[in-house]
Amino acid sequence: MVELLVVLAIIGILAAMLLPSLGRGRARAQAAACANNLRQVGLAFQLYLHDNADTFPTSSPHSGLGAQPEDWVWWQVAADPLGNFTMRDPQRGSVIQQLGQYQPRLLRCPADRDADAREGLWKSNPGVEQYFYSYSLNAHSDAGMASFIARDRTLIILNKQTAIRNPSGKIMLAEEKGAANDGPGAAVIDDGRWLPPGYPLTSRHSKRANVTMADGHVETVPFDYADMKHPERYDPKW
């Protein structure tokens, strides 16, 4: 019995020593998978821009601001002919079509547990919109990056990639803050638009976030990389 207890104690000590390393390895793997997601979605954006005269899609705002066919991702709530609520067909998102097929995993960081919670909330009450992805398109202003179409389509502002100053240094796709405990700042991701600097980047990757720049390459940056002191990192005209 004593020998068994000694063996169990040794196993416990070894497990305690290994668990932190395993946890760090898992976190690194999740961060790498997240970066790969953004790389693939960024490539889909480049294909979309090539096929649409270099013009950005719209930013996929919530329904109150007007869902449009040009939205880069379709996620908003819509009612079917019987009045039942469901999500707009995600296969028809203007950029998602460039991926070949809708793959939810490409729109969600594997470390984003808050997205799982938001999806659960939506499934329990499908009449209430919940954005349960991790990434959003830079819609800093009417000047871009995203194009802008008013709800009634009386105002249409088409923004082009060629109008961006220093595209290799401008964030196009952001991994936004997912919940109140995900770093400083109050605002959390709630639709397909990223509105810097009021909506912070996530801090889930050891206080860093993955982003896709306007030229399509992916970087891992500090969570405060796009604060109000650095408009040159998100304002297309800066």
RAHUNOR-V162834 format. One record per helix or strand of 2 or more residues. SS is the DSSP state (@ for helix, = for strand). FROM is the first residue (numbers start at 1). TO is the last residue. If there is no record, write none. Layout:
BEGIN
{{SS FROM TO} {SS FROM TO}}
END
This chain:
BEGIN
{{@ 2 51} {@ 63 65} {= 77 79} {= 85 87} {@ 90 92} {@ 96 99} {@ 104 107} {@ 113 124} {= 135 138} {= 147 149} {= 156 157} {@ 161 163} {@ 167 169} {= 171 176} {= 193 194} {= 208 213} {= 218 222} {@ 231 233}}
END
